[in-house]
Amino acid sequence: MWERKLTEENTRLTSLAPKTALLSVYDKANLVEFSRELQALGCELVASGGTAEALDSAHIKHSTIEQKTGFPSMMDGRVKTLHPLVHGGILSRREQDQAEVTKYGIVEIDIVVVNLYPFAEVVSQADCSHDRVIENIDIGGPALLRAAAKNHEHVLVVVDPNDYREVITRCLEETVDLAFRYKMATKAFNHVASYDVAIAQYFSRAEKFPDTTFLALSKKCDLRYGENPHQDAALYFDDPNQIGTVLSANLLQGKELSYNNIADIDAALECVNQFQHAACVIVKHGNPCGVAVATNVEQAYFNAFATDPISAFGGILAFNVPLDGGTLQEIIENQFVEVVIAPQIEVSALEVAKQRKALRVLELGAPLQQVSEPQYSQVSGGYLLQDADVEKFNWEISKCVTDRAPTDAERLDLEFAWAVARHVKSNAIVIAREQRTVGIGAGQMSRVMSAKIATLKAEEAGLVLTGSVLASDAAFPFRDGIDTAASAGISAVIQPGGLRRDQEVIDAANETGIAMVFTGIRHFKH
């Protein structure tokens, strides 16, 4: 907790209602009401540019920056507030600087209300020109905020219209204490820092990995705990306006999401979003434990569940089509589920969900936004950055390397299994048949062990392995993986290839009649 002892004089000064306010805001929400309330406190208003026009329209008495400085707004408004009479009024340390304040006729400013041009919003617009971007780089605003926040002992700085009510209440109660000033200064510095990060990112856009990079995140909420109850956690977003993400999904029923819920939902959405037809993905501890595509959502669910009913218990269920009441009824009668999420939750499904008050029901509301920005991963002393793995399967650059080519049915299943394998943690083995997973082996140190686990899962679930296909996220270094697949009845394999012993693996496939496709693309996921 930040603490500082105040003199009796400073304590008195921090509690007094403001005498002079400087207002220069782009976001004019509640500006008129706030200005009138400041005036009712006996505060003189000084406004600039569009803020002054808004006050004029509301017939609110005020002075302009130009009237106070004696200089006009210049260079199409680029130079308005950058003046000693403005910044001197903000940076004055009251008693310490009184001699200069008197000498130069500076009017001390007690409250600065500023928010900045919407740079990030402008840049995100597809038709935005570079010239328009440049003109949306606010210069005077950040300078005002920095000055006020630096001198927060004497100047109250306000950047968020949502804080207007508390400011007025504290002024009326004379509780504008140092702790509150410090809180508002912190908010102002964060506002400016986020703004600067957006500008720096725009100017570095041509560099995939610039010499300096930043993350500007805003807190959405605190979480009950992190991965485990002894770990504190919070949820942050990088774009509050973005839709089609786990953060923007609407929680229609159930308690707040946990840290692990959010991570698993994101993994499930990334996987289910890549399919065109009705699909269901069940995720447990970051890995898909069942995936299926079918002619309808109910069948997709049952096929996904059948892959591994034990692991599906307490899992996250994601769909790429609307979820209806009949399907949800089947789900809750069939298993315990933590979360269901779909682009749309039908009214009938919401009625069914009431049977399980603890069930979290989320509506995505829009197609999932595919992440193309670099991915960050924290390591001791720094971060790893990499491109997002968005490379999809392409038959044109793949190659059949065995004597037997896959049949049309095998080709469809190979493509499906490869799509799932991209979302399974390495070493990843996915066995599939008829557009559904049959067995999944994930996160093993040995690829052949992942293959054994995948076949074991299928056998435990009573699923048919004969005629299934197998996808491996990375190449088989030895023939043992192919021998394991052949003994289980696998008829086709898809893998990256590209290792020294490729021919040994190809020979093993030819000996057992397996069709094998090399993709040339690896999909490690750690």
Secondary structure, 3 states (H helix, E strand, C coil): CCCCCCCHHHHHHHHCCCCEEEEEECCCCCHHHHHHHHHHCCCEEEECHHHHHHHHHCCCCCEEHHHHHCCCCECCCCECCCCHHHHHHHHCCHHHHHHHHHHCCCCCCCEEEEECCCHHHHHCCCCCCHHHHHHCCCCHHHHHHHHHHHCCCCCEEECCHHHHHHHHHHHHHCCCCHHHHHHHHHHHHHHHHHHHHHHHHHHCCCCCCCCCCCCCCEEEEEECCCCCCCCCEEEEECCCCCCCCCCCCEEEECCCCCHHHHHHHHHHHHHHCCCCCCEEEEEECCEEEEEEECCCHHHHHHHHHHHCHHHHCCEEEEECCCECHHHHHHHHHHCCEEEEEECCECHHHHHHHCCCCCCEEEECCCCCCCCCCCEEEEECCEEEEECCCCCCCCHHHCEECCCCCCCHHHHHHHHHHHHHHCCCCCCCEEEECCCEEEEEECCCCCHHHHHHHHHHHHHHCCCCCCCCEEEECCCCCCCHHHHHHHHCCCCEEEECCCCCCHHHHHHHHHHHCCEEEECCCCCCCC
